[in-house]
Amino acid sequence: MANITSVAKEFFEACEAGKGWEGCRAFCLPNATFSAQSEPLAEIRSLQAYTEWMKGLLTFMPDGRYVVKSFATDDECISVCAYGVFSATHTGEGRFCLPS
């Protein structure tokens, strides 16, 4: 069995770099769910959809980057919690508003 911490970190890095489902699927179950407490993500219910959303976000925010503030693993519960701060500049044609 793979170490869940290393798998989770590889997934997190691929996802937040905009690799989409193609770059993330190896780290996930095909039917993995997703939820967030963020209005732009309120309708997204699958991890696959979230990875594609991140990929799309980075098309108009190409300087997107993150800083991990906390990364914890609970092996007994088979659970990982990541907390990071994402920063970017809206520079291209995109979904929510005009570029700055």
Buried (B, 14 or more C-beta within 10 A) or exposed (E): EEEBEEBBBBBBBBBBBBBBBEBBBEBBEEEBEBEEEEEEBEEBEBBBBBBBBBBBBBEBBEEBEBEEEEBEBEEEEEEBEBEEEEEBEBEEEBEEEEEE
